[in-house]
Amino acid sequence: MNFDHEELVLMALYNPGNRLGLIQELRLMQCYLMPDETDLRELSEQVIEKLKLLTDAEFAELEFSLD
């Protein structure tokens, strides 16, 4: 699974250490988005959909960077 830089940064910011937890954190974050924050909502949806396709083992191999 290929994640772009923006997706990896978002994942790094909300990552609690496991795939399902990250999905949960992103869903929670979406609850606080304003209606005009469509770009962030779309980005987080993209990440969630990609995370659903990963196994926990594949998730554990990902490296997150805030650079």
C-alpha angles and dihedrals in degrees: 000000000000119000120188123226095265091051092049092049091050090048092049091052095052102029112126091181104274139065099243091045090053091052089050093048092050091050090050091049090052089060089065098048119114118235092254093055091089096139093058091044091052092046093050091048090052091051093047092051091050092047090054089060094052126086119229089251092054090048091052089058094056119107117212122205133185092197 
